């Protein structure tokens, strides 16, 4: 489907080709794009949608590593968004409503390994602009390139922007655990294939293959963090930004055979296939049958795994051995990672707070806290205080969930990457976007994904695209320009700092970081006490409890 629906055609239009500028000749064939206007700038952007970077992963290529695409002879129209990879589109649509994103969702198809390129129209003949490659979020089970219009950051910051698609869910991450039938991580291998395509072809769009920055949010951040660790991706990018997601987040990366087998058997049970012949059985099923299986998985992500190919060993072992790519790395979180989106996604209702008597049952119900059994009172002591105020209980509970799922893993990766000898910058995003108005309760702060609208220049993207039409206040327009500048400076030089910006210090042993709000300021040691609790106090209590249990078992 087109990115624009009919009512949008007065806002975005194709301009006449200037000497064939809208036709780009790549190593696979010629592409014809279109040109967009960008608000509050006199620049235009050439866009090329639906560029294949791999063969369709169908037939024998289902559950196989991606292969280079076939070349084409005639000029290929690149004016429509590609189909989404198979996913639960209904669930996806509901998730988009939670963040007020406005996207005309394309249809789904297994033939989905495409990318979109945005490049300044006035780039010149031999331009070598920094390249910013975005990896979408969605829990490794949903997402589409159509969500992320890069025209604003492209025009305002003079960069080439690329957004890629990758296989999701069962098709993207199923592993049979035997290293043969299905090794897993196909979605991550798709990302590597896209980066290889960029190395060979982005020069044709005015991009510099020697200056590629990968950035992603949520599952996209997890992917970025994983690419930093993978030997297969080494040399394919030069800077990295992980927004609200890293490779060691609970539930998204597994290393033990037992965990891999659990998910294999889960898929076998859903599909009615025998575990021993799972891949052959799934290859016989139609795309519609596969989509039905994925829709019935209750949003349980099939995690990436240590496969010996993309990841030779667990993430923390790679970092401890300093075998990661030593690229400059921005890592960050929002002030309230587990706020409105996550709580609504889990069906929780905290509008009236959380009564004292419900706290422990909510902790047991949480997929992120259930594993910490027998230590409820340790968590209560650290996070809740007297527990008499339901509203304070709610805020403390949301902080607890956000810490265990997002903040602590992000801080840990930042420290490990720093200690490997690479430059690290850390941020906490603190602005609740005004566009949400009363659609969210006032107790919701800067929620998961709230920085996206500012990073992508939401106030300057065509009305009704990316986010709902909204008249942003001047202070948020300035914040968006500031964030685009930080991100693009980092893509240009490996350092986000520049003239007119608040200084963003490196994440050193003093653990300096940047608080990003209408005003930006440096601070130190984000959640230092909580990090000590999760990495020292709690593990010690778990160790002692384990020893006591062993002693009782011997008796």
Wavefront OBJ file of the C-alpha trace (Angstrom):
o trace
v 0.000 0.000 0.000
v 1.050 3.597 -0.466
v 2.404 5.422 2.555
v -0.210 8.096 1.946
v -3.938 7.568 1.716
v -6.022 9.622 -0.670
v -6.727 12.476 1.720
v -2.968 13.079 2.130
v -2.130 13.701 -1.515
v -2.356 17.486 -1.144
v 0.455 17.397 1.400
v 2.946 15.084 -0.250
v 3.524 14.968 -3.982
v 5.982 13.816 -6.593
v 8.040 16.474 -8.300
v 9.281 16.272 -11.899
v 12.577 14.440 -12.193
v 15.493 16.868 -12.434
v 17.600 15.364 -15.163
v 16.658 11.863 -14.022
v 17.552 12.552 -10.377
v 14.665 10.355 -9.258
v 16.131 7.346 -11.042
v 19.001 5.671 -9.191
v 21.149 2.941 -10.724
v 22.210 0.278 -8.186
v 24.249 -2.867 -8.711
v 20.966 -4.819 -8.974
v 19.093 -2.486 -11.303
v 17.492 0.930 -11.657
v 14.997 2.362 -9.156
v 12.521 5.187 -9.660
v 11.472 7.037 -6.527
v 9.442 10.098 -5.606
v 10.157 13.424 -3.924
v 8.679 14.772 -0.682
v 8.402 18.235 0.805
v 9.446 18.644 4.458
v 7.810 21.165 6.795
v 9.773 24.194 8.024
v 12.584 23.674 5.543
v 13.037 24.582 1.886
v 14.645 21.209 1.166
v 13.050 18.210 -0.499
v 13.830 14.547 0.010
v 14.019 11.787 -2.604
v 12.428 8.575 -1.354
v 12.769 5.016 -2.597
v 10.394 2.489 -1.046
v 10.428 -1.292 -1.177
v 14.001 -1.960 -2.322
v 14.778 -5.701 -2.098
v 17.958 -6.521 -0.177
v 17.448 -10.316 -0.239
v 15.531 -12.983 -2.103
v 11.999 -13.644 -0.812
v 12.461 -16.037 2.170
v 9.908 -18.549 0.909
v 9.933 -22.242 0.042
v 13.337 -23.742 0.874
v 14.481 -20.294 2.129
v 11.912 -20.372 4.923
v 14.044 -20.955 8.060
v 17.239 -20.299 6.094
v 19.798 -17.510 5.986
v 18.930 -14.729 3.518
v 20.430 -14.777 0.036
v 21.231 -11.747 -2.184
v 18.334 -10.537 -4.358
v 18.010 -11.227 -8.060
v 18.857 -8.294 -10.360
v 16.178 -6.725 -12.558
v 16.391 -5.228 -16.065
v 13.672 -2.582 -16.362
v 13.311 0.469 -14.104
v 11.713 -0.691 -10.856
v 9.030 1.529 -9.322
v 10.050 2.344 -5.742
v 7.059 4.441 -4.714
v 5.100 2.091 -2.435
v 5.836 0.747 1.013
v 6.669 -2.977 1.000
v 4.409 -5.575 2.619
v 4.945 -6.229 6.322
v 6.510 -9.483 7.430
v 3.889 -11.970 8.745
v 2.562 -10.926 12.154
v -0.652 -10.408 14.107
v -1.829 -7.273 12.302
v -4.858 -6.817 14.575
v -2.687 -6.837 17.702
v -0.257 -4.487 15.963
v -3.024 -2.024 15.145
v -4.115 -1.923 18.784
v -0.525 -1.304 19.886
v -0.230 1.640 17.480
v -3.338 3.241 18.980
v -1.649 3.266 22.396
v 1.056 5.573 21.051
v -1.246 7.545 18.715
v 0.782 6.487 15.687
v -0.919 7.049 12.348
v 0.124 4.454 9.785
v -1.718 2.905 6.870
v -0.559 -0.648 7.467
v 0.563 -2.523 4.356
v -0.622 -6.114 3.844
v 1.505 -8.937 5.233
v 3.607 -11.257 3.100
v 6.561 -13.586 3.569
v 8.106 -11.679 0.672
v 9.035 -8.814 2.998
v 12.813 -8.347 2.984
v 12.869 -4.769 1.743
v 14.232 -1.421 2.850
v 13.302 2.226 2.254
v 15.851 4.966 1.506
v 15.412 8.726 2.069
v 18.097 11.047 0.683
v 18.327 14.850 0.253
v 17.314 15.921 -3.249
v 20.161 18.464 -3.365
v 22.819 15.954 -2.316
v 25.015 16.550 -5.364
v 26.513 14.058 -7.802
v 29.326 12.587 -5.692
v 27.881 13.132 -2.211
v 29.163 11.043 0.700
v 26.634 11.743 3.437
v 26.408 9.928 6.785
v 23.992 6.999 6.672
v 21.520 6.340 9.497
v 19.925 2.871 9.438
v 16.858 2.327 11.626
v 15.743 -1.041 13.035
v 12.103 -1.000 14.113
v 10.763 -2.210 17.439
v 7.794 -4.436 18.175
v 8.997 -7.187 20.498
v 10.530 -9.174 17.591
v 6.957 -10.121 16.644
v 5.543 -7.034 14.906
v 6.575 -3.886 13.069
v 6.954 -2.353 9.623
v 9.176 0.113 7.786
v 6.052 2.138 6.956
v 5.938 3.382 10.562
v 9.143 5.392 10.339
v 9.218 8.316 7.917
v 12.774 9.647 7.831
v 12.118 12.734 5.703
v 12.532 15.242 8.554
v 15.863 14.022 9.937
v 17.088 13.542 6.362
v 16.270 17.125 5.324
v 17.088 18.906 8.581
v 20.370 17.078 9.215
v 21.595 16.284 5.685
v 21.893 12.532 6.181
v 20.818 9.494 4.182
v 18.193 7.562 6.130
v 17.416 3.860 5.677
v 14.758 1.766 7.432
v 14.812 -2.003 7.008
v 12.432 -4.881 7.576
v 13.374 -8.270 8.998
v 11.603 -11.554 9.644
v 9.596 -11.687 12.860
v 8.217 -14.207 15.315
v 8.440 -17.877 14.412
v 9.734 -17.170 10.893
v 12.428 -14.849 12.206
v 13.689 -16.549 15.346
v 12.676 -20.217 15.650
v 15.562 -22.491 16.631
v 15.306 -26.259 16.925
v 18.369 -26.360 19.152
v 20.189 -28.975 17.082
v 22.227 -26.569 14.951
v 20.889 -28.177 11.781
v 17.152 -28.001 11.049
v 16.754 -24.383 12.183
v 19.587 -22.479 13.812
v 17.440 -19.400 14.562
v 18.256 -15.685 14.461
v 17.002 -15.332 10.877
v 15.664 -11.853 11.620
v 19.118 -10.794 12.809
v 20.743 -12.382 9.757
v 18.306 -10.348 7.639
v 19.642 -7.212 9.315
v 23.206 -8.247 8.473
v 22.149 -8.843 4.858
v 20.609 -5.359 4.717
v 23.806 -3.817 6.089
v 25.813 -5.678 3.441
v 23.456 -4.334 0.758
v 24.004 -0.839 2.148
v 27.783 -1.283 1.938
v 27.493 -2.142 -1.746
v 24.781 0.268 -2.864
v 24.237 3.271 -0.594
v 26.817 5.320 -2.517
v 24.297 5.398 -5.381
v 21.956 7.375 -3.088
v 24.635 9.807 -1.918
v 25.513 7.859 1.218
v 28.958 7.075 2.596
v 29.407 3.319 3.215
v 32.284 4.247 5.536
v 29.950 6.232 7.826
v 27.002 4.016 8.767
v 25.161 4.380 12.081
v 22.627 1.772 13.177
v 19.898 2.868 15.565
v 16.781 1.230 16.895
v 14.151 1.411 19.623
v 12.887 -1.374 21.907
v 13.352 -4.622 19.941
v 15.241 -2.476 17.439
v 17.571 -1.451 20.261
v 17.971 -5.108 21.207
v 18.905 -5.783 17.578
v 21.423 -2.926 17.520
v 23.003 -4.219 20.735
v 23.176 -7.734 19.269
v 24.788 -6.477 16.045
v 27.485 -4.776 18.139
v 28.263 -8.228 19.572
v 28.114 -10.280 16.372
v 31.274 -11.082 14.393
v 29.108 -11.269 11.251
v 28.274 -7.557 11.488
v 31.785 -6.315 12.195
v 32.822 -3.539 9.819
v 29.302 -3.081 8.439
v 28.570 -0.063 10.670
v 30.594 2.521 12.556
v 28.335 3.896 15.322
v 25.356 2.467 17.212
v 22.363 3.826 19.150
v 20.162 1.560 21.306
v 16.997 3.289 22.504
v 15.170 1.424 25.299
v 16.485 -2.014 24.428
v 19.683 -4.067 24.757
v 20.665 -7.652 24.021
v 20.564 -8.908 27.622
v 16.957 -7.908 28.264
v 14.972 -10.676 29.902
v 13.007 -12.844 27.477
v 14.601 -11.653 24.237
v 17.881 -13.582 24.165
v 18.424 -17.148 25.405
v 21.631 -19.130 25.697
v 20.789 -22.443 27.358
v 19.652 -25.486 25.311
v 16.811 -25.970 27.798
v 15.353 -22.552 26.949
v 15.697 -23.146 23.204
v 13.901 -26.493 23.502
v 11.092 -24.841 25.499
v 10.320 -22.460 22.624
v 10.734 -25.226 20.015
v 8.164 -27.343 21.829
v 5.908 -24.315 22.297
v 5.845 -23.774 18.521
v 5.394 -27.507 17.863
v 2.374 -27.560 20.162
v 0.847 -24.482 18.508
v 1.367 -25.849 15.006
v 0.404 -29.477 15.582
v 3.847 -30.603 14.393
v 6.190 -33.123 15.975
v 9.271 -31.484 17.549
v 11.580 -33.921 15.751
v 10.283 -32.857 12.318
v 9.176 -29.329 13.148
v 10.947 -27.435 10.358
v 9.890 -29.834 7.579
v 6.343 -29.705 8.903
v 6.266 -25.896 9.059
v 7.734 -25.595 5.555
v 4.736 -27.533 4.263
v 2.274 -25.064 5.767
v 0.857 -22.129 3.840
v 1.664 -18.548 4.700
v -1.889 -18.166 6.019
v -1.417 -21.155 8.323
v 1.883 -19.750 9.605
v 0.230 -16.379 10.255
v -2.551 -18.116 12.169
v 0.003 -19.931 14.351
v 1.767 -16.635 15.045
v -1.522 -14.939 15.919
v -2.266 -17.671 18.459
v 1.056 -17.261 20.273
v -0.356 -14.602 22.652
v 2.416 -12.121 21.814
v 5.053 -14.442 23.298
v 8.245 -13.449 21.484
v 10.406 -16.226 20.098
v 13.771 -15.004 21.401
v 17.093 -14.705 19.647
v 19.616 -17.302 20.761
v 23.287 -18.157 20.991
v 23.492 -20.035 17.694
v 27.249 -20.286 17.130
v 26.802 -18.272 13.925
v 25.420 -14.813 14.593
v 26.298 -15.071 18.293
v 29.168 -17.461 19.081
v 28.568 -17.203 22.850
v 26.375 -15.349 25.369
v 26.357 -11.557 25.222
v 27.991 -10.983 28.599
v 30.805 -13.421 27.748
v 31.504 -11.580 24.484
v 31.665 -8.275 26.347
v 33.771 -9.690 29.194
v 36.264 -10.969 26.599
v 36.096 -7.562 24.842
v 35.209 -9.255 21.560
v 32.464 -6.742 20.733
v 32.754 -4.133 17.994
v 34.471 -1.133 19.617
v 32.209 1.427 17.971
v 30.917 4.588 19.669
v 27.625 3.650 21.328
v 24.675 5.710 22.606
v 22.438 3.807 25.027
v 19.374 5.254 26.710
v 16.061 4.779 28.474
v 12.933 6.791 29.187
v 11.976 8.042 32.625
v 9.066 5.586 32.918
v 9.803 2.598 30.679
v 6.987 0.558 32.181
v 4.238 3.165 32.062
v 1.151 3.300 29.896
v 2.069 1.114 26.910
v 3.471 -1.862 28.823
v 0.810 -1.881 31.540
v -1.987 -1.655 28.960
v -0.325 -4.367 26.908
v -0.466 -6.692 29.913
v -4.100 -5.822 30.577
v -3.350 -4.098 33.892
v -5.553 -1.293 35.218
v -3.687 1.058 37.523
v -5.887 4.133 37.067
v -6.916 4.088 40.722
v -3.551 2.973 42.013
v -2.431 -0.338 43.481
v -3.811 -1.384 46.887
v -1.371 -2.785 49.421
v -3.068 -6.189 49.409
v -2.683 -6.508 45.611
v 1.037 -5.790 45.316
v 2.340 -9.329 45.770
v -0.260 -10.861 43.447
v 0.696 -8.306 40.778
v 4.352 -9.181 41.273
v 3.597 -12.874 40.751
v 1.522 -12.060 37.648
v 4.353 -10.083 36.074
v 6.308 -12.017 33.413
v 9.419 -10.101 34.488
v 9.206 -10.645 38.243
v 7.767 -14.151 38.491
v 11.228 -15.713 38.297
v 12.294 -13.941 41.506
v 10.221 -16.230 43.711
v 10.680 -16.245 47.463
v 12.174 -12.749 47.490
v 8.999 -10.672 47.469
v 9.812 -8.967 50.751
v 13.293 -8.023 49.557
v 11.727 -6.244 46.576
v 9.032 -4.691 48.759
v 11.620 -3.278 51.143
v 13.660 -1.791 48.304
v 10.830 -0.250 46.278
v 7.656 0.302 48.303
v 8.160 1.814 51.747
v 5.035 1.711 53.949
v 2.634 0.757 51.098
v -0.306 2.721 52.549
v -0.863 4.961 49.504
v -2.265 3.078 46.450
v -1.101 5.818 44.073
v 2.461 5.686 45.370
v 2.320 1.879 45.247
v 1.404 2.059 41.556
v 4.295 4.394 40.784
v 6.754 2.221 42.730
v 5.487 -0.943 41.029
v 5.872 0.587 37.568
v 9.388 1.723 38.478
v 10.228 -1.800 39.656
v 9.044 -3.338 36.385
v 10.798 -0.732 34.256
v 14.030 -1.211 36.182
v 14.159 -4.981 35.895
v 13.153 -5.073 32.242
v 14.823 -2.010 30.684
v 16.936 0.234 32.894
v 19.224 -2.221 34.680
v 20.104 -4.203 31.510
v 20.810 -0.921 29.679
v 23.101 0.327 32.446
v 24.881 -3.021 32.557
v 25.547 -3.013 28.799
v 26.758 0.600 29.014
v 29.285 -0.300 31.714
v 30.484 -3.426 29.899
v 30.834 -1.641 26.561
v 32.656 1.245 28.255
v 35.025 -1.182 29.961
v 35.796 -2.812 26.598
v 37.425 0.459 25.587
v 34.737 1.991 23.383
v 33.150 5.457 23.756
v 29.704 5.309 25.393
v 27.082 8.021 25.865
v 24.012 7.424 28.052
v 20.723 9.336 28.307
v 17.435 9.350 30.183
v 14.564 10.862 28.192
v 12.215 12.784 30.508
v 9.658 14.627 28.347
v 6.028 13.498 28.283
v 4.915 14.506 24.746
v 2.119 17.069 24.866
v 0.420 15.455 21.867
v -1.023 12.807 24.192
v -3.008 15.419 26.122
v -5.717 13.657 28.110
v -5.481 10.402 26.145
v -3.160 9.148 28.875
v -3.541 9.617 32.639
v -1.510 12.459 34.109
v 0.543 10.058 36.234
v 2.196 8.704 33.084
v 5.611 10.315 32.627
v 7.983 9.872 29.670
v 6.861 6.418 28.587
v 8.443 3.677 26.505
v 8.862 4.935 22.898
v 8.031 8.563 23.746
v 11.374 9.800 22.388
v 10.644 8.481 18.883
v 8.444 11.402 17.844
v 11.296 13.816 18.647
v 14.139 11.747 17.159
v 12.226 11.487 13.875
v 11.257 15.161 13.754
v 7.577 14.476 14.361
v 6.695 18.192 14.384
v 8.136 18.502 10.865
v 6.811 15.307 9.274
v 3.795 15.651 6.980
v 0.516 16.024 8.867
v -1.108 12.725 9.748
v 1.972 10.676 8.946
v 3.906 8.935 11.739
v 1.783 10.605 14.432
v -1.652 12.204 14.463
v -1.994 15.763 13.212
v -0.985 18.062 16.041
v 0.187 21.633 16.497
v 3.348 21.149 18.534
v 4.385 23.953 20.906
v 7.586 25.777 19.994
v 9.472 24.252 22.931
v 8.800 20.731 21.592
v 9.794 21.747 18.075
v 13.075 22.954 19.551
v 13.471 19.692 21.505
v 12.936 17.680 18.313
v 15.544 19.728 16.436
v 17.929 19.254 19.368
v 17.493 15.477 19.417
v 17.862 15.193 15.651
v 21.051 17.242 15.967
v 22.488 15.055 18.757
v 21.698 11.851 16.817
v 23.017 13.193 13.495
v 26.177 14.676 15.054
v 26.853 11.253 16.516
v 26.348 9.671 13.085
v 28.782 12.173 11.559
v 31.584 12.035 14.132
v 30.889 9.423 16.828
v 30.285 12.294 19.287
v 26.792 13.814 19.775
v 28.127 17.203 20.892
v 28.170 20.323 18.765
v 27.669 24.109 18.755
v 24.537 25.310 20.532
v 23.911 22.022 22.363
v 24.132 21.264 26.069
v 27.307 19.272 26.676
v 26.753 15.507 26.697
v 29.647 13.899 28.623
v 30.900 10.407 27.906
v 29.730 7.631 30.211
v 32.981 7.351 32.159
v 33.775 5.792 35.536
v 31.806 8.715 37.004
v 28.810 7.407 35.009
v 27.939 10.769 33.480
v 24.768 10.865 31.390
v 22.388 13.385 29.807
v 18.879 14.140 31.037
v 16.865 15.000 27.926
v 13.846 17.255 28.442
v 12.873 20.703 27.176
v 16.154 21.678 28.793
v 19.033 19.201 28.725
v 21.537 18.805 31.526
v 24.297 16.419 32.523
v 23.980 14.265 35.636
v 25.773 11.305 37.207
v 25.075 7.763 38.383
v 21.544 7.114 37.154
v 19.756 4.828 39.646
v 23.043 3.983 41.334
v 21.397 2.534 44.461
v 18.991 0.423 42.403
v 21.834 -0.893 40.229
v 23.721 -1.939 43.352
v 20.567 -3.665 44.596
v 20.030 -5.674 41.389
v 23.671 -6.583 40.793
v 24.951 -7.133 44.344
v 22.316 -7.170 47.111
v 19.720 -9.342 45.377
v 22.198 -11.887 43.905
v 23.741 -12.302 47.361
v 20.321 -12.969 48.889
v 19.577 -15.482 46.119
v 22.909 -17.210 46.772
v 22.224 -17.481 50.504
v 18.699 -18.728 49.919
v 20.031 -21.381 47.520
v 22.591 -22.554 50.094
v 19.896 -22.775 52.770
v 17.669 -24.800 50.460
v 20.540 -27.208 49.748
v 21.160 -27.636 53.474
v 17.491 -28.382 54.095
v 17.472 -30.867 51.215
v 20.444 -32.706 52.720
v 18.651 -32.935 56.067
l 1 2 3 4 5 6 7 8 9 10 11 12 13 14 15 16 17 18 19 20 21 22 23 24 25 26 27 28 29 30 31 32 33 34 35 36 37 38 39 40 41 42 43 44 45 46 47 48 49 50 51 52 53 54 55 56 57 58 59 60 61 62 63 64 65 66 67 68 69 70 71 72 73 74 75 76 77 78 79 80 81 82 83 84 85 86 87 88 89 90 91 92 93 94 95 96 97 98 99 100 101 102 103 104 105 106 107 108 109 110 111 112 113 114 115 116 117 118 119 120 121 122 123 124 125 126 127 128 129 130 131 132 133 134 135 136 137 138 139 140 141 142 143 144 145 146 147 148 149 150 151 152 153 154 155 156 157 158 159 160 161 162 163 164 165 166 167 168 169 170 171 172 173 174 175 176 177 178 179 180 181 182 183 184 185 186 187 188 189 190 191 192 193 194 195 196 197 198 199 200 201 202 203 204 205 206 207 208 209 210 211 212 213 214 215 216 217 218 219 220 221 222 223 224 225 226 227 228 229 230 231 232 233 234 235 236 237 238 239 240 241 242 243 244 245 246 247 248 249 250 251 252 253 254 255 256 257 258 259 260 261 262 263 264 265 266 267 268 269 270 271 272 273 274 275 276 277 278 279 280 281 282 283 284 285 286 287 288 289 290 291 292 293 294 295 296 297 298 299 300 301 302 303 304 305 306 307 308 309 310 311 312 313 314 315 316 317 318 319 320 321 322 323 324 325 326 327 328 329 330 331 332 333 334 335 336 337 338 339 340 341 342 343 344 345 346 347 348 349 350 351 352 353 354 355 356 357 358 359 360 361 362 363 364 365 366 367 368 369 370 371 372 373 374 375 376 377 378 379 380 381 382 383 384 385 386 387 388 389 390 391 392 393 394 395 396 397 398 399 400 401 402 403 404 405 406 407 408 409 410 411 412 413 414 415 416 417 418 419 420 421 422 423 424 425 426 427 428 429 430 431 432 433 434 435 436 437 438 439 440 441 442 443 444 445 446 447 448 449 450 451 452 453 454 455 456 457 458 459 460 461 462 463 464 465 466 467 468 469 470 471 472 473 474 475 476 477 478 479 480 481 482 483 484 485 486 487 488 489 490 491 492 493 494 495 496 497 498 499 500 501 502 503 504 505 506 507 508 509 510 511 512 513 514 515 516 517 518 519 520 521 522 523 524 525 526 527 528 529 530 531 532 533 534 535 536 537 538 539 540 541 542 543 544 545 546 547 548 549 550 551 552 553 554 555
